[in-house]
Amino acid sequence: MDTTNASEIGGPLSSLDAEIRSFFDSAPPLRDSESIGDKLRGFIELNSAAPVNAANGNARRIVCVTSGGTTVPLEQRCVRYIDNFSSGHRGAASTEYFIKAGYAVIFLNRRGTCQPYCRSLPEDPLLQCFESTDDFNIQVRDSCSEAVKKAINSHHAAVEGGRLLKLPFTTIFEYLQMLQLIATAMRDLERRTMFYLAAAVSDFYVPWKDMAEHKIQSASGPLDMRLVQVPKMLLVLRKEWAPTAFCISFKLETDSKILLEKADMALKKYKMHMVIANELLTRKEEVTVVTTDQKIPVRRDKTDPSSDVEKPLIELLVERHSTYIKGSESSDP
């Protein structure tokens, strides 16, 4: 068992304490927090009691996949906000492969972004996949029938089978409060848990107490607003909220020349087990998995038009997670 605790981190973690307290104290209360907590406890209890997974020889593992971008509200009764670029495709695709590998998935996702099992559907499936036969009946179009059937069946099997829990967020406040809830709820599962942090998280925000309550009026003239840096929660996640979980973060850059250097820095600074480095223009074709001693290129199979980079990526992560779990077992007396 990993016995690392917050006191061993010293300065870097301690210096974050005031910033983190200030962030959570100033955040608006999370709506439906009791309901979210109940869903989490039920999901974790169900999967903790699940039988051994024949694919990897261990009890069922749980991964929290974060997906999509967070928004930064500019008003308390929000009309305007700063958004973060992310379609959620990576998180949705990865969720499918994690479930296929035997994991249960907590899918912490931005409302309105790409969802698991919906990638093969048209952009507007309700209007493009269905047609009316008369004034009272609707049927699936022949061109969409197989894709729709597969998506519906796969989604229902995952949700109703207790393998997929979807928790939506919109703002940076919701995201970080929910991430903390998930991490602390999964803490007792120790190394059987993974965090796959693919969400695009805002670097700056407007403290709630500093926001205008109502819509900012354009007649007031040029807008001068001070943004505060979001506290770096990855280190706290790694060392306090879920100290024994297998943690993977992402680093996206537009400049390939600095990408690996920045990923290396994130790996060391936030004590991640792996950082997935991806460059904006090629992110759907290839990524580089950065560890303390390796830089592993992962590419999609270009001979298969339907392939994606998430398939070999998740296969690699599942293998490394298995090694991480076995490392704990071999160290037990």
N, C-alpha and C positions, 0 to 999 in steps of 0.2 A: 504493500500500500504506500502511496506517495504521501509523506508526512510534511511536505513543504507547507508553511503557513505564512500569514501576512507579516509576522514579526521578522521573518528571515529576509524580507524584501528591503526593509529599512527605508532609506531616504526616498527613492522614487515613488513608492506606494504611499508613504506617509504624506508626502507633499500634495498628493491628489485628494486627500481626505476632505479638506475644506471645500475644494471645488465641487466634488461629488455631492457632498451634503447640500451645498448651495443649489446645485442643479435640481436635485430631487425635492428639496424643500420649496423651491420656487415653481416646480412643475404643477400644472393643474391635476387634480386627482384623476387617476385612471378610472374611466367608466367601466362598470361591470367587473371590477377587480375580483369580487367574490365569486362570480360566475366563472371567470377565467381560471381562478384558483381551483375551483371544484372540477372543472374539465381537465385541468392538468393532473390533479391528484388521481382522478379516475383513470385517465389514460396511462399514467405511470404504473399504477397498481395493476391494471390489466396486463400490461406488457412485462412487468416484473415477474408475474406469475406464469408467463407464457412458457411452453415447453422448450427444451433445448433445440436450437436451430441446427438441423443436420448439415447445412451448408458450411458452417464454420465451427461446429463443435462446441459452441458456447450458448448460454442463455441469451434470449433476445436482447439485442442492443437498441438503444434509442439515440437518434440524432436530431438535433435542432438545426434545421435549415432556415437561414434568414434570407429574404428575397425581396427585391424591389428597392426603391429609394425612399428616404424619409423627407418629409416637408418641414419647413421652418415657417410657422405662422408669423405674420406681421401685425395682426390685430387679435385681441382675445375673442371677439366675435368675427371669426376669420373670413375675410373676403380675398385678401391678397396673401400670397406665401411664396417663399423661395423653394424651388423643387430641386431634386437630385436625379441625375440621369440614370435610369435603369428600367429595362423592360420586364425584369423578373424571369427571363428565359432560362438563365443558368440555374437558378434555384428550383424552378419548376421541373426542368429536365433532370436535374440531379436527384430530386425527390423520387422520381419514378425509378431511377436506377438503385437508389438506396433501398426502396421497398422490395424491388426484385432481388436484392442481395440479402433480404431477410431482416432488415431493420424496421423498427417503428419510427415514424417521422413526425416531429412537431414542426409544422410549416408556418413560420412566422413571416407573414407576407403583406406587402403593401396592397391595399384595396385597389382593385381595378387592373392589376398587373397579371402577367401570364400565370396560369394555373396548371398543376400537374394533370396529365392526360388530355390536355386540350390543345397541345401544340400542332397536331395534325388537322385541326378543324379550321375552317375559314375564319377570317378576322371577325365577321359578324355571324356566328353560327345560327342564331335564332332565325335570322331572315334568309340566310343563304342555304341552310340545310333543310328547311321545312317548306312545304307548300300546302295550300288548301285544296281539298278535293271538292268541297262544296261549302256552303255557308256555315256548316257546323263541324266539319272534320278537317284535321291536319295530318299530313303524313311526311315521313322523311323522304327527301329526294333520292332517287337512285344513285346519283353521283356522290352523295354523302353518306349513304346508309351504313357502309362498313366502318368508316371512320367514326361516325356518331355512335354506333353500337359498341365499338371497341372502347371509346372514351368513357361512355356511360358505365359499361360493365366494369372496367378497370377502376374507375373512381369509386363506384359503389362498393366493390370488393375491398378496396383499401380502407374506406371510411367505416363501413359496416363491420368489417373484420377487425376493427380497432387498431389498424396499422397507420392511419393518417389522421392527425388532428390539425386543422387549419385555424390559425389565429391571426386575424387581420389587424393592421395598424395603418395610420396615415402620418402622424407627426413624429418628430424626433422625441418628443416627450413620451408618447405612447410606446414607441419602439424600445427605448431604454428601460422604461418601467416593466414592460412585458419580458424583456430579455432577463432582467434581474429575477422576476418571478419564476421563469422557466429554469434558470440556472440553479437557484436555491432549491427548487422542487426536485431537481434531478441529482442533487449533490450526493445523496446516500447511495446512488447506483455506481458511483466511483468510475472506474475505467471502462465500464460498459457504455458510457455515454460519449457522444461526440458533438462538437459545435462546428458547423460548417457555415461560416459567416460571410455569405455572398451578398448581403444587402449593401447598398450604397448609402452610407450613413453620413449625414451632414457634419461638416467640420465646424460650422459656426451657427449660432442661434441667437434669438432675441429673448432675454429672460422674461418670463411671464409678467412679472411685476413692472417691467419697463415698457410693456406694450400699451398702445392705445386700446381702450375697451371696444370702441366702435370703429367703423370703416374710416380709414384715413382719407381726409378730403383733399382732392387735387387742387382746390382753390387756395389751400394753405401755402402753395409754392413748392419749391424744390424740397425733396425729402432727404433729411439728414438723420440717419439711423446708425447706431453703434451695435455691431454684432460681437458677441462674446464667443470665445472658443469653447466647443463642447469638450468636457473632460474626457480623457482617453480611458474609456471603460474596459478596453481589452485586457489591460494588466490586472484590473480588479476582478474581472471575470476569471482570469487564469489563476489568480492567487487567493481570492477570497470567496467568490460566489460558487465556483465549481473547480476546486484546485486539482482534482484527479481526472477530470474529463480530457479527452483528446481534442485539442483545439486547432482549428484551421481558419486562417483569415485570408483575405484577398487584397492584392495591390494592383490597381489599374492605373496606367499612365498612358499619355499620348506620345511620349518621347521614349522610344525603345532604348536609347543610350543610357538612360538613368533607371530603367525599370528594375533590373536585377539588383542594383545597388540599393534602391529604395526597399525592395522586398527583403533583402538581407538585414537592413536596418530595422524593419518592422519585426522580423523574426526575433532579433535579439532584444529589442526594446520592450516588446509585449510578451515575451516568453512563449510564443506560439510553438506548436510542434511542427507546423508547416505553414508556409505562405504560398498562395497560388498567384504567380505573377502573370498578368495578361495585358497585352497592349491593345489599345482601343480598336485599331483597324483589323487586327488578326485574331481577336479574342474568340471568335467562333471556329477558328481553324486550329489553333494551338495555344497551349499555356505552358508555363514552366513551374514545376513544383520545387520550391526552395526549402531545403532542410539545413540543419547545422553543418552537414558535410557533403551535401549533394545538390545539384541543380538538374532536375529530371525533366526533359522535354516530353510533353504529351500532345499527340496530334490525332485528329480525326482520320479515319480511313478514307482517303480521297478516291479510292476505287469504288466505294459504295456511296451513291448520291444521298441515301437516306441516313447515313451515319452522322454522328455528332461527337464533339470532343469530350462531352460529359461521360460517355460510356467508359472509355479507357481511364479517364480521371477517377471516377468512382471506384472502378476495379482496383486501381492503385491504392486509393485511400482505405478501402476495406482491408486490403492486405496489410497495410501499415498499421491500421488499428488493431488487427489481430496480433501483430508482433508486439504492439504496446501492451495489450492485455496479457499476453504470455510472459512478457517481461516482469509484470507484477506477480504472476503465479510462480515464476522461478525464483523470485526473491523472498517468497513466503517461507517461514521456518517449517 
